[in-house]
Amino acid sequence: MRHPTEHDIRTSFVNCSKGEAKRLPLPKDMADIAHWTDLDFLGWCDLSAPTRSYLVTERRGELVGVTLRSSPTTRGFLRRSMCSLCLTTHPGGGVALMSARKAGPAGRDGNSVGLYICTDLDCSLYVRGKKKPAPGARMEESLTVEQQIDRTRANLDAFLDRLFN
């Protein structure tokens, strides 16, 4: 992913109003991200509203931003859930069902799509081995890291396709 500017990010959102995009908080550590090429998407949580998150990615040469709402998570440690993007499993509240209002008229009519995603939105780092989840959270795979990255991107594209249809 290329390093976006604040303006790039704010104008990329497809499922909220321009006013909402103008007011949403940007990630505090954006200036500290050194390896943008290791990110398939930039994801961050709204610290003032724990059930709100944001995701920005490059798609067909353009930035696409999506606002997400997560379900309240349970903090139980017996349950493990798997992220639908990167296929990392996490105990307790490490994965949440996040929904996104659809783009365009369908979204204004209240339609949305959902996906189980790592609550920290660090899927790109898990796939590349740059961030380690809890022991046993990444399955041993026969796919190469590049193939896992391609699969994660394909899963994200499929989610975005559903957002636009």
N, C-alpha and C positions, 0 to 999 in steps of 0.2 A: 504494500500500500504506500502511496506517496504521502508526504507530510502536508496535510491540509491546513489552510488558514482558518481563523475564526469565521470569517465571512463564508468561506467554502462550506464549512460545517453547517452554519445556520441556514444557508440557502439550499442545503441538500435534503432537508426533511420533506417527506412525501405524504405523511399521514397526520400532519397537524397544521394549524394555521400559521401564517407568517408571524403573527404576534406571539404565538406560543413558542415558535422557533427562536424568536428574538430574545425571549425571556428565560429560556431553559439554561440551566447551569452547564458550563463546559467542564471537562475534566481538569482538576487542579494540577495534575502532573504532566500535562501535554508537553511542556517544554523539556521535561526530563526523559521523554521517550527517545531513545537513541537509535533503535533499530526498527524503523517503520517498515522495512522490507520483511520483517518477521511477523507482521500483523496482516491477517486476512480481513480484519475489521477492527475499528476502534470502538470499544464498548466501555461504558461507565454507568455508575449508579448515581442517582440524585441523592445526595447526602441529606437534603432537607425533606425528602419524601421517599422512604425506603422501598416502596413498591413501584417506583418509577425508575426506568433505565433507558439508555439510549445506545443506538448502534449506528455507525456510519461505515460504509464500505464502498469500494469501487465496483461498479457494475457496468459493463459495456462502455467503458471509457468515461463514465460519469460517477460522481459521488452520489450515493443514495443514503439518506438518513431516515431512521425509523425510531419512533417513540414506542416504548414497551411498558406494559404494566405486568407486574408479577403477582402471583397468588401469594397469600401469606404462607410462609414456610413453617414447618414444624421442626423443632430442634432435636427430635429423637435421634439417637445414634444407632438404632437397630435397623432402620430403613436405609437402603442405598438406592439412588436414582441415577439414571444415565442421561447425559446430555445428548440431544438429538443432532447436534452439529458435529462435535468432536469425538463422541462416544466415550467420554471419560465418565466414570462413575464417582459419586461423592456420597459420603454419609450425611444423614440429617438434612439440613437445609442447603446443601451445596449445589443442588439443581432445583430450579423452580419452573413452573409453567408460566411462560411469559406470553402475553397476547399483545397483538398490534392491531390497531384500527386499520382497516383496509384503506388504500389510497383512493381518492376521488369520491364520486357519488355513493359508492357502496359503503365507504367509511363514514360518510356523513349520515347515512341511514342506520348506522350503529353496527355494521358487520365488522367482524374481526377474525383474525387467524391466530393460532397459538402454536407454541413450540416449547419443549423442555430444553432449557439452556443452563449452563454453569452460571450460578448467581454472580460470580465475580467477573464474568464475561471475558475470561482469559483463555478461551478455547485455542487460539492460535499458539499460545505459549505452551499449553499442555501437549498439543500435537507435536511440536518441535522439541519437546523435552527441556524447554527453558524454564518451566515452572513445574514443580513436582506436586501432584495431588497426594492425598493420603495413600499409604502403602496399599498396593493391590487395586488402585483405582484405574489404572491404565492397563487394559488387557494386552497380553503378548500377542502381537500381530505378525502375520507373514508379509504384510504390505510394507513397502519402503516408506520413509517419512514423506517423501514427495507424493506418493500415492495417497497417504493419509491426509496430506494438505489438500490435494485435489478433491478428495471425498468431502472434507469439511467445507470447501468452497462450493461444491455441488449441492451439499445439504443446505447451505445458506442461500444459494441461488434458487433452489426449489421453494424455500420459505418465501423469498421475495417474489417469486412467480405467483404464489398464492395470494400475496398481498396486493398485487396489481390486477388479478383476475377476479 
